Amino acid sequence: MTTMALSPKGVLTMALTLASAAWLTACAASPAPTPALSSASASSSSSSSSPSSPGATRSDASPRAGVASVNAAEPADDGIDYGFPVKRFPLELEGQQVTMAYLDVPPTAAPNGKSVVLLHGKNFGGYYFRRVIESLREGGYRVIVPDQIGFGKSSRPVIAYSFHGLANNTKLLLESLGISRAAMFGHSMGGMLAIRYALSYPERVSELILEDPIGLEDYRTFVPYTTVDQKLKAELATTADSIRKYFQTSYFPQWKPDYDALVDAVSAYTKRPDFSQSAKVAALTTEMIYMQPVQYELDRIRVPTLLFVGTADRTIVGKALLKPDVIAEHGRYDRLGKETARKIPGSKLVELPGIGHIPHIEDFDRFNTELRAFLAARR
């Protein structure tokens, strides 16, 4: 394990231009029901939108013969601009025809032949990676950014969610795009998914990059269990103010007005016409995180790994259920980073003092320098 501690400098950089028309334009309407995931025509065609315009492509394919269409699982318009054309990949999950939204962004520099897959956190979608995407494509990388089923612009079916299932969906998407091997980058919950993907399909992963992943502790050992119904009740009570309070106490050690744009993006789902179903899916995916830890398998990772940790991150899934003395002992990323890096063979730890849960937003320059150097060293 190599450990690199970076000293704070300057003002935190907001990684996205979310405030620039992010909520002012709406994406195209939901696609028609689509064929089963095994169809050779599964990948959707590119939108004619310019890279700076929002938009989602439609699939003209009809449902597989003999499989009933389930429109309730189709995504509602969230009005969030992702900055690049949004495409859709059809899947059949538990008898439901659903679509996974994703970005497939080509390099602007000479292509280096490598692809990077960005996996979002539970509270986010691909929109908050915009600045990371721009940097990577300038480096010659093809960048794939899926919204996982249940999140963002993807369908939100009520199904049994699992990291194994999300990893399999991601693999199918990449196969449809002709990508047999890629660097997997995961933030927060996306870090748990990236770990599961690397464990399940190591031959398909060139590098693993983790940014403040959750699941570095087994929440079952100190967070009281709540039922899905109880989780749903909490989700239905979510407001922009409650999201802001959580961000201020867990994600960002120093709050900046710029971060309100991120609160607006996250709270947009509370205004969706399908909010009740979205809340149910949020409860189910919280259950997934709680019940499916990855920390016990970290020593099985066999791909080059870079771990970013903001030492001021205090994220705990289920934090609202804990007493102050328990909170004080957990979610300590200043400790968890080192413990995790020791478990992952040959990993490199980059600690960012004073930074919280989202380094690629809080201090993009330091984050980007380390990310690009790690990837370039393995071309």
DRENKOL-950492 format. One record per residue: x negated, y negated, z of N, C-alpha, C in turn; residue in one letter. Coordinates in pm, whole numbers, padded with zeros to 5 digits, always signed. Each point is the difference from the previous one (the first is absolute). Layout:
<sites>
XYZXYZXYZa
...
</sites>
This chain:
<sites>
-00084+00119+00000+00084-00119+00000-00088-00124+00000m
+00029-00095-00086-00068-00128-00001+00095-00104+00051t
-00042-00080+00095+00087-00103+00057-00052-00137-00036t
+00088-00087-00050-00038-00135-00034+00093-00097+00069m
-00049-00084+00089+00080-00101+00067-00018-00132-00072a
+00108-00067-00037-00006-00125-00072+00047-00113+00089l
-00071-00110+00004+00038-00112+00085+00108-00083-00067s
+00091-00059+00077+00106-00082-00059-00058-00121-00071p
+00067-00049-00105-00043-00124-00064+00120-00071-00059k
+00004-00130+00020+00098-00083-00068+00144+00031+00034g
+00081-00047-00084+00145+00015+00016+00045+00126-00070v
+00093+00068+00061+00052+00123-00060+00063-00032-00134l
-00024+00091-00097+00051-00023-00135+00126+00078-00024t
+00102-00062-00044+00125+00071-00032-00018+00072-00130m
+00023+00133+00000-00037+00080-00115+00098-00009-00115a
+00120-00046+00024+00100+00003-00105+00045-00140-00034l
+00051-00017-00116+00072-00123-00033+00148+00028+00011t
+00040+00057+00115+00139+00041+00018+00094-00119-00007l
-00046-00113+00050+00090-00112+00006+00032-00058-00136a
-00083+00031-00100+00018-00056-00132+00104+00077-00078s
+00122-00036+00020+00115+00058-00070+00026+00144+00035a
-00055+00046+00111+00015+00142+00034+00145+00037+00021a
+00078-00095+00055+00139+00035+00025+00095-00072-00095w
-00057-00070-00102+00083-00083-00083+00050+00070-00126l
-00058+00115-00030+00040+00072-00119+00038+00142+00036t
+00088+00057-00071+00046+00136+00029-00048+00094-00108a
-00024+00122+00040-00043+00101-00095+00120+00052-00077c
-00030+00073-00107+00105+00056-00082+00085+00094+00082a
+00120+00027-00050+00093+00086+00073-00052+00140+00011a
+00058+00079+00092-00044+00136+00023+00015+00083-00126s
-00090+00096-00023+00008+00082-00119+00113+00100+00009p
+00035+00051-00119+00100+00106-00004-00059+00126+00059a
+00083+00097+00040-00052+00127+00052-00095+00062-00099p
-00101+00069+00051-00110+00046-00082-00020+00150+00016t
-00082+00061-00088-00013+00145+00001-00082+00052+00115p
-00005+00132+00011-00073+00066+00107-00148-00029-00010a
-00069+00013+00114-00141-00037+00007-00088+00084-00091l
+00044+00116-00040-00084+00086-00083+00004-00039-00147s
+00084-00099-00035+00013-00038-00139-00128-00060-00053s
-00033+00033-00123-00122-00054-00061+00014-00147-00026a
+00121-00052-00004+00021-00141-00026+00012-00080+00128s
-00056+00052+00108+00022-00061+00130-00054-00139+00013a
-00115-00033-00059-00055-00134+00019+00075-00098-00085s
+00025-00119+00054+00076-00100-00073-00091-00091-00078s
+00055-00065-00100-00080-00085-00088-00025-00134+00065s
-00099-00073-00054-00037-00129+00057+00105-00104-00031s
+00014-00094+00090+00087-00113-00022-00068-00098-00093s
+00080-00079-00071-00057-00103-00087-00027-00127+00076s
+00029-00001+00130-00025-00119+00081-00148-00029+00006s
-00034-00129+00014-00140-00036+00020-00041+00037+00140s
-00133+00017+00027-00045+00041+00134+00045-00092+00111p
+00031-00126-00031+00039-00093+00106+00149-00004+00022s
+00074+00079-00077+00145-00003+00010+00052+00123+00072s
+00111-00014+00076+00060+00117+00061+00075+00079-00105p
+00035+00123+00033+00081+00077-00093-00018+00146+00021g
+00101+00077-00030-00008+00145+00010+00051+00060-00128a
-00067+00104-00048+00044+00066-00121+00110+00098+00030t
+00079+00030-00100+00108+00097+00013-00042+00130-00063r
+00056+00108+00048-00016+00128-00066+00128+00030-00076s
-00011+00036-00128+00118+00029-00081+00039+00146+00006d
-00077+00080+00074+00029+00143+00006+00124+00025+00084a
+00072+00107-00031+00119+00037+00074-00035+00106+00102s
+00087+00023+00100-00029+00100+00102-00016+00139-00062p
-00076+00083+00066-00018+00137-00046+00136+00070-00004r
+00020+00080-00100+00127+00071-00014+00027+00085+00122a
+00121-00006+00052+00039+00082+00114-00032-00061+00134g
-00064-00118+00002-00032-00067+00126+00083-00126+00010v
+00081-00011+00103+00087-00115+00014-00080-00125+00034a
+00042-00112-00054-00064-00127+00030+00042-00047+00138s
-00094-00056+00075+00030-00055+00133-00044-00146-00001v
+00092-00091-00028-00035-00140-00014-00028-00068+00133n
+00050+00058+00109-00017-00064+00131-00146-00014+00038a
-00086+00083-00059-00141-00005+00036-00077-00103-00081a
+00065-00062-00098-00071-00095-00084-00024-00132+00074e
-00113-00064-00029-00038-00119+00076+00085-00121-00034p
+00024-00081+00100+00065-00129-00021-00108-00104-00031a
+00039-00106-00066-00094-00106-00035-00043-00074+00126d
-00131-00012+00021-00049-00072+00118-00051-00140-00034d
-00008-00032-00129-00038-00135-00040-00145-00036+00020g
-00086+00097+00033-00141-00030+00028-00083+00018-00127i
-00080-00099-00030-00087+00001-00117-00130+00071+00034d
-00033+00106-00072-00124+00075+00024-00117-00054-00080y
+00027-00092-00091-00110-00062-00075-00041+00074-00125g
+00045+00124-00016-00032+00083-00116+00125+00080-00037f
+00008+00049-00123+00118+00078-00039+00020+00123+00088p
+00121+00018+00048+00034+00115+00083+00055+00110-00090v
-00055+00120+00013+00043+00114-00078+00068+00101+00091k
+00061+00102-00058+00074+00097+00081-00032+00142-00045r
-00018+00085+00100-00029+00142-00022+00113+00082+00060f
+00066+00084-00081+00115+00075+00051-00040+00125+00076p
+00074+00026+00105-00019+00119+00082+00135+00058+00038l
+00002+00128+00024+00118+00063+00060-00040+00050+00138e
+00066-00052+00104-00032+00036+00138+00128+00043+00070l
+00001+00123+00046+00115+00054+00072+00130-00020-00078e
-00008+00022-00132+00117-00010-00084+00039-00140-00041g
-00080-00098+00040+00029-00139-00033-00095-00050-00107q
+00055-00070-00100-00081-00062-00103-00046-00137+00051q
-00129-00016+00018-00054-00123+00057-00115-00049-00088v
-00045-00121+00024-00114-00053-00074-00100-00065+00093t
-00126+00021-00033-00110-00064+00074-00047-00120-00082m
+00006-00118+00062-00053-00120-00065-00151-00003+00016a
-00069-00051-00102-00146-00009+00011-00054-00105-00096y
-00121-00044+00029-00075-00087-00089-00113+00081-00061l
-00025-00021-00128-00114+00058-00069-00071-00116-00067d
-00102-00052+00068-00063-00125-00042-00135+00029-00064v
-00018-00035-00126-00125+00028-00069-00110-00097+00042p
-00126+00039-00022-00110-00091+00034-00005-00119-00094p
-00049-00112+00051-00022-00117-00085-00145-00004-00047t
-00091+00063+00073-00140+00012-00043-00014+00130-00080a
-00121+00027-00048-00024+00125-00073+00038+00118+00089a
+00085+00090-00046+00042+00113+00083-00118+00085+00045p
-00002+00037+00128-00109+00086+00051+00043+00146+00008n
+00123+00030-00043+00047+00137-00002+00055+00050+00133g
+00005-00087+00102+00048+00042+00131+00135-00061+00032k
+00079+00074+00076+00130-00048+00045+00001-00009+00152s
+00071-00100+00052+00018-00017+00144+00150-00001+00027v
+00043+00080+00095+00140+00008+00039+00017-00069+00135v
+00089-00099+00007+00024-00076+00123+00130+00047+00063l
-00007+00046+00125+00116+00053+00072+00038-00096+00112l
+00122-00048-00005+00047-00105+00092+00035+00054+00138h
+00014-00093+00094+00043+00033+00135+00151+00011+00010g
+00049+00042+00117+00142+00025+00019+00084-00126-00017k
-00050-00112+00044+00079-00123-00003-00015-00079-00129n
-00066+00058-00099-00036-00078-00118+00030+00076-00129f
-00025-00069-00111+00004+00060-00133-00123-00046-00076g
-00008+00035-00126-00121-00030-00076-00030-00147-00018g
+00097-00088+00027-00018-00143-00021-00116-00058+00080y
-00030+00055+00120-00101-00064+00085-00142+00038-00037y
-00015+00080-00107-00133+00036-00050-00044-00088-00118f
+00075-00105-00030-00026-00072-00125-00145-00046-00014r
-00054-00056+00103-00137-00051-00011-00101+00114-00010r
+00026+00111+00066-00086+00118-00012+00003+00053-00143v
+00119+00005-00059+00015+00045-00138-00083-00087-00094i
+00014-00131+00015-00074-00091-00088-00149+00022+00009e
-00052+00018+00121-00143+00021+00017-00046+00130-00065s
+00075+00107+00022-00039+00130-00054+00005+00001-00153l
+00102-00060-00057+00006+00000-00147-00112-00085-00059r
-00042-00105+00071-00115-00078-00045-00128+00081+00005e
-00001+00107+00083-00115+00089+00008+00006+00116-00098g
+00102+00002-00086+00010+00104-00100+00084+00120+00039g
+00071-00009+00114+00079+00113+00048+00144-00007-00052y
+00055+00117-00027+00144+00013-00021+00062+00017+00138r
+00107-00075+00029+00056-00001+00135+00145+00049-00005v
+00028+00103+00078+00134+00057+00011+00055-00031+00139i
+00119-00058+00005+00058-00039+00129+00143+00053+00008v
+00020+00118+00057+00137+00052+00013+00069-00054+00125p
+00129-00030-00015+00086-00014+00117+00050+00140+00030d
-00032+00052+00116+00043+00136+00032+00153+00009+00003q
+00051+00119-00029+00143+00022+00013+00042-00039+00142i
+00105-00082+00009+00044-00049+00130-00046-00141+00031g
-00081-00059-00090-00061-00130+00029+00004-00091-00123f
-00009-00130+00026-00017-00097-00107+00109+00008-00105g
-00042+00005-00126+00093+00005-00112+00038+00142-00039k
-00049+00099+00071+00034+00139-00030+00135+00037+00061s
+00054+00112-00046+00125+00051+00057-00018+00029+00149s
+00110-00009+00072-00003+00025+00145+00102+00108+00036r
-00026+00122-00041+00094+00107+00030-00012+00044+00146p
+00107+00051+00053-00002+00061+00133-00039+00145-00019v
-00127+00029+00026-00058+00133-00018-00092+00029+00118i
-00057+00119+00001-00101+00034+00101-00134-00056-00048a
-00048-00103+00066-00126-00065-00041-00119+00069+00065y
-00108+00013-00077-00124+00058+00053-00117-00059-00076s
-00115-00005+00065-00120-00046-00069-00040+00097-00111f
+00024+00128+00021-00028+00096-00105+00086-00029-00123h
+00127-00033+00023+00089-00030-00111-00040-00127-00072g
-00034-00105+00074-00043-00124-00062-00129+00020-00078l
-00092+00080+00054-00125+00030-00071+00028+00073-00130a
+00093+00095+00005+00034+00075-00120+00063-00092-00105n
+00089-00090+00042+00058-00096-00093-00108-00084-00067n
-00097-00043+00079-00110-00082-00052-00083+00079-00100t
-00026+00125+00032-00076+00086-00093+00073+00015-00133k
+00130+00022+00006+00079+00014-00122-00004-00128-00083l
+00009-00114+00067-00010-00127-00072-00134-00012-00071l
-00108+00027+00071-00133-00014-00059-00019+00099-00115l
+00051+00121+00014-00009+00097-00108+00072-00051-00125e
+00116-00063+00021+00075-00053-00114-00074-00113-00071s
-00089-00067+00074-00079-00110-00057-00135+00046-00054l
-00025+00130+00008-00125+00054-00052-00119-00025+00091g
+00025-00022+00129-00107-00028+00096-00024+00126+00083i
-00113+00064-00021-00029+00125+00071-00079-00025+00128s
-00065-00117+00009-00082-00030+00118-00002-00151+00020r
+00010-00044+00124+00006-00143+00028-00050-00028+00140a
-00037-00126+00023-00028-00046+00136+00134-00030+00066a
+00019+00054+00121+00126-00018+00072-00021-00101+00113m
+00077-00107-00004-00008-00106+00100+00133-00004+00075f
-00005+00003+00133+00123-00004+00077-00008-00097+00115g
+00101-00085+00012+00010-00092+00113+00110+00046+00094h
-00025-00002+00131+00099+00028+00103+00061+00138-00022s
+00132+00010-00021+00059+00130-00031-00059+00058-00127m
-00035-00086-00094-00065+00046-00122-00132+00068+00028g
-00064-00035+00113-00121+00068+00039+00028+00144+00040g
+00110+00022+00074+00039+00137+00034+00029+00080-00127m
+00068-00063-00095+00031+00067-00126-00126+00029-00080l
-00093-00095-00005-00124+00021-00073-00080+00116+00060a
+00000+00009+00134-00068+00111+00066+00066+00132-00038i
+00134+00004+00006+00070+00124-00037-00028+00037-00145r
-00004-00100-00088-00029+00026-00142-00141+00057-00016y
-00097-00059+00070-00138+00046-00011-00016+00141+00056a
+00076+00033+00103-00006+00135+00056+00069+00101-00090l
+00108-00042-00065+00077+00090-00085-00062+00020-00138s
-00060-00106-00053-00052+00003-00137-00140-00060-00006y
-00096+00057+00072-00134-00060+00005-00067-00011-00137p
+00034+00091-00089-00061-00003-00133+00051-00118-00084e
+00106-00063+00045+00059-00112-00073-00039-00136+00059r
-00087+00001+00102-00037-00123+00069-00150-00025-00016v
-00036-00113-00059-00142-00035-00015-00052-00070+00125s
+00081-00089+00058-00032-00070+00124+00128-00020+00079e
-00016-00011+00130+00111-00029+00090-00030-00128+00075l
+00090-00098-00011-00017-00127+00069+00120-00021+00091i
-00027-00019+00128+00106-00016+00100-00010-00139+00062l
+00112-00071+00001+00005-00134+00059+00096+00001+00119e
-00056-00008+00119+00080+00001+00123+00114+00102-00009d
-00034+00127-00023+00106+00101-00007+00066+00018+00135p
+00129+00025-00001+00067+00040+00123-00018+00151+00014i
+00048+00054+00111-00015+00144+00020-00136+00042+00050g
-00081-00095+00044-00131+00036+00056+00013+00050+00144l
+00121-00014+00056+00036+00058+00128+00122+00088-00024e
+00021+00097+00085+00121+00081-00007+00107-00069+00083d
+00089-00071-00068+00101-00078+00071+00090+00087+00086y
+00012+00125-00033+00086+00090+00078-00048+00017+00143r
-00129-00028+00024-00057+00023+00133+00025-00116+00097t
+00045-00115-00052+00022-00112+00094+00119-00088-00036f
+00058+00018-00118+00120-00076-00037+00123+00089+00020v
+00098-00042+00081+00119+00083+00022+00071+00030-00131p
+00049+00121-00012+00072+00038-00121+00137-00067-00003y
+00040-00047-00118+00136-00048-00022+00057+00074-00119t
+00128+00020+00000+00064+00071-00110+00005-00089-00124t
+00029+00061-00114+00016-00078-00122+00113-00100+00015v
+00107+00038+00068+00111-00093+00022-00045-00121+00083d
-00082+00024+00100-00052-00111+00080-00093-00089-00084q
-00081+00063-00082-00087-00077-00090+00082-00082-00098k
+00108+00059-00050+00088-00072-00093+00061-00122+00068l
+00044+00014+00123+00058-00113+00072-00100-00114+00011k
-00126+00035+00027-00105-00102+00008-00024-00066-00135a
+00001+00080-00106-00022-00055-00135+00112-00096-00038e
+00123+00035+00033+00114-00085-00035-00003-00133+00074l
-00074-00005+00111-00012-00124+00077-00117-00087-00047a
-00071+00044-00104-00117-00073-00049+00040-00134-00059t
-00077-00103+00033+00018-00134-00056-00136-00057-00037t
+00001-00109-00072-00126-00067-00033-00074-00041+00128a
+00074-00044+00101-00063-00042+00125-00065+00119+00072d
+00066+00116+00000-00060+00116+00067-00123+00049-00075s
+00004-00010-00133-00117+00039-00080-00116-00095+00027i
+00030-00129+00005-00106-00099+00028-00062+00024+00137r
+00083+00028+00099-00052+00024+00135-00091+00122+00001k
+00040+00107-00069-00084+00119-00004-00132-00028-00071y
+00006-00072-00110-00122-00034-00072-00094-00082+00088f
+00056-00091+00076-00082-00088+00084-00065+00075+00115q
+00066+00103+00051-00054+00072+00115-00081+00124-00037t
+00010+00044-00126-00069+00123-00040-00093-00019-00119s
+00044-00072-00102-00073-00006-00125-00103-00113-00007y
+00043-00121+00036-00084-00118-00021-00039-00065+00132f
-00126+00006+00037-00043-00062+00126+00012-00152-00001p
-00008-00060-00119+00018-00144-00014+00107-00023-00107q
+00112-00054+00042+00111-00018-00094-00021-00125-00085w
+00031+00013-00128-00009-00113-00092+00134-00015-00072k
+00039-00122-00030+00126-00020-00071+00008+00076-00132p
-00114+00023-00064+00000+00075-00126+00060+00139+00017d
-00012+00056+00120+00048+00136+00023+00152+00010+00000y
+00068-00115+00008+00146+00003-00006+00049+00058-00133d
-00079-00019-00108+00038+00058-00129+00005+00152+00009a
-00091+00056+00077-00001+00145+00017+00121+00045+00084l
+00034-00078+00101+00120+00029+00079+00123-00003-00090v
+00007-00099-00089+00114-00010-00092+00010+00124-00088d
-00114+00048-00048-00001+00117-00086+00048+00124+00075a
-00051+00018+00121+00035+00118+00078+00147-00004+00043v
+00048-00118+00036+00138-00012+00047+00101-00002-00114s
-00047-00005-00125+00092-00003-00113+00090+00122-00003a
-00050+00113+00052+00081+00121-00006+00123-00008+00090y
-00002-00088+00099+00118-00016+00086+00113-00070-00073t
-00030-00061-00114+00101-00071-00078+00047+00080-00120k
-00054+00122-00015+00037+00083-00114+00144+00050+00014r
+00070+00016-00113+00136+00056+00008+00003+00143+00054p
-00115+00069-00012-00007+00137+00052-00076+00005+00133d
+00012-00107+00079-00078-00009+00124+00023+00118+00093f
+00123+00046+00013+00027+00109+00094-00075+00127-00041s
-00004+00028-00132-00074+00117-00045-00150-00023+00012q
-00045-00122-00031-00142-00031+00014-00045+00014+00146s
+00086-00042+00092-00031+00013+00142-00009+00147+00040a
+00087+00083-00055-00004+00143+00031-00131+00060-00052k
-00041-00039-00120-00126+00049-00055-00117-00048+00084v
+00005-00124+00046-00106-00052+00087-00009+00082+00128a
+00114+00039+00055+00000+00083+00121-00060+00137-00029a
+00033+00056-00115-00053+00132-00036-00151-00004-00022l
-00049-00107-00059-00145-00008-00024-00076-00032+00129t
+00063-00069+00094-00062-00017+00131-00011+00135+00070t
+00103+00081-00013-00004+00136+00053-00113+00080-00063e
-00020-00016-00129-00109+00067-00071-00135-00036+00060m
-00021-00129+00022-00127-00046+00055-00022+00058+00141i
+00105-00002+00079-00009+00048+00138-00028+00150+00006y
+00064+00077-00087-00005+00145+00009-00111+00065-00082m
-00069-00075-00086-00095+00061-00091-00139-00066+00010q
-00066+00010+00114-00132-00062+00016-00104+00064-00093p
-00099-00081-00037-00110+00051-00083-00132+00000+00076v
-00003-00058+00119-00127-00020+00070-00074+00129+00032q
+00073+00111+00011-00065+00126+00036-00070+00066-00119y
+00016-00054-00118-00058+00059-00120-00108-00087-00064e
-00039-00106+00067-00095-00093-00059-00134+00066-00032l
-00039+00099+00080-00130+00065-00023+00001+00089-00125d
+00118+00016-00061+00012+00080-00122-00016-00083-00126r
-00008-00131+00014-00014-00087-00118-00139+00023-00061i
-00003+00020-00130-00126+00033-00068-00027-00091-00118r
+00048-00124+00007-00027-00095-00107-00063-00125+00062v
-00080-00074-00075-00060-00123+00053+00109-00093+00053p
-00018-00047+00124+00107-00075+00066-00051-00132+00056t
+00076-00106-00027-00024-00133+00056+00117-00034+00089l
-00029-00038+00124+00103-00034+00098-00013-00146+00042l
+00102-00079-00034+00009-00138+00047+00081-00003+00129f
-00049-00076+00098+00074-00017+00125-00013-00144+00047v
+00115-00065+00015+00002-00128+00067+00001+00024+00150g
-00102-00046+00069-00014+00036+00141+00107-00062+00089t
+00072-00101-00050+00107-00062+00078+00137+00060-00032a
+00003+00103-00083+00125+00068-00032+00053+00070+00125d
+00129-00016+00027+00062+00062+00117+00128+00073-00039r
-00001+00061-00118+00120+00066-00051+00025+00133+00071t
+00123+00018+00046+00047+00127+00056+00139+00025-00056i
+00022+00114-00060+00133+00036-00046+00084+00040+00122v
+00106-00077+00027+00080+00023+00120-00041-00090+00115g
-00069-00107-00028-00053-00088+00103+00108-00057+00091k
+00118-00028-00056+00108-00061+00079+00051+00092+00111a
-00034+00129-00008+00047+00096+00100-00096+00014+00118l
-00114-00069-00007-00107+00022+00097-00005-00109+00107l
-00052+00039+00117-00025-00094+00107-00134-00071-00025k
-00019-00118+00056-00123-00077-00025-00129+00076+00029p
-00003+00081+00106-00123+00070+00033-00034+00106-00105d
+00102+00059-00063-00025+00098-00107-00045-00071-00126v
+00064-00113-00030-00039-00078-00117-00146-00040+00009i
-00044-00034+00119-00138-00047+00019-00103+00108-00033a
+00039+00126+00009-00093+00110-00022+00006+00060-00139e
+00096-00041-00081+00017+00061-00132+00004-00107-00109h
-00008+00045-00125-00006-00094-00110-00127-00082+00002g
-00104+00051+00062-00127-00072+00013-00091+00037-00117r
+00017-00071-00109-00078+00032-00120-00149-00028+00017y
-00034-00081+00100-00142-00020+00028-00064+00129+00050d
+00081+00090+00055-00048+00132+00040+00032+00106-00104r
+00121-00008-00054+00047+00103-00092-00084+00009-00127l
-00050-00113-00047-00083+00001-00120-00124+00087+00017g
-00070-00022+00109-00121+00078+00025+00032+00148+00020k
+00108+00027+00076+00037+00139+00024+00037+00071-00130e
+00070-00069-00086+00043+00059-00127-00118+00023-00093t
-00088-00097-00009-00116+00014-00088-00089+00117+00042a
-00010+00024+00129-00079+00113+00048+00061+00133-00045r
+00130+00003-00018+00067+00125-00038-00009+00029-00150k
-00014-00103-00082-00001+00018-00145-00145+00016-00046i
-00038+00115-00050-00140+00023-00039-00050-00103-00100p
-00114-00062+00032-00066-00091-00093+00073-00130-00027g
+00097-00035+00082+00079-00121-00027-00079-00126+00034s
+00043-00110-00062-00058-00131+00029+00107-00086+00066k
-00032-00055+00116+00093-00085+00073-00039-00146-00018l
+00097-00081-00042-00019-00145-00007+00095-00064+00100v
-00055-00050+00108+00080-00068+00101+00004-00149-00028e
+00118-00057+00015+00020-00142-00026+00044-00067+00130l
-00095-00055+00077+00033-00061+00129+00101-00113-00013p
+00099+00000+00089+00098-00107+00001+00110+00013-00104g
-00006+00104-00082+00100+00021-00104+00101+00104+00047i
+00125-00016-00044+00107+00088+00044+00028+00113-00097g
+00128+00023-00028+00044+00121-00069-00017-00003-00151h
-00013-00119-00060-00001-00008-00146-00122-00079-00048i
-00118+00058+00006-00120-00073-00040+00006-00057-00142p
+00068+00070-00091+00000-00051-00139+00084-00128-00013h
+00075-00034+00102+00070-00128+00004-00072-00099+00092i
-00046+00048+00113-00060-00091+00100-00137-00052-00040e
-00081+00083-00062-00132-00045-00045-00037+00076-00127d
+00059-00046-00109-00015+00073-00126-00145+00006-00046f
-00075-00106+00015-00137-00004-00054-00088+00109+00061d
+00000+00012+00132-00081+00104+00064+00050+00139-00036r
+00131+00015+00000+00060+00128-00038-00039+00038-00142f
+00016-00093-00092-00023+00029-00141-00146+00032-00028n
-00091-00070+00065-00143+00027-00020-00034+00144+00036t
+00049+00047+00113-00028+00136+00043+00068+00103-00090e
+00124-00028-00038+00073+00093-00086-00068+00016-00135l
-00034-00110-00063-00060+00007-00134-00138+00065+00006r
-00076-00027+00105-00133+00060+00013+00010+00152+00017a
+00096+00044+00080+00018+00144+00024+00038+00072-00129f
+00091-00058-00075+00042+00063-00124-00111-00003-00106l
-00072-00111-00008-00104-00013-00101-00115+00096+00023a
-00025+00033+00124-00111+00090+00033+00025+00143-00047a
+00125+00029-00040+00035+00137-00038+00050+00010-00142r
-00030-00097-00082+00040+00009-00140-00076+00110-00072r
</sites>
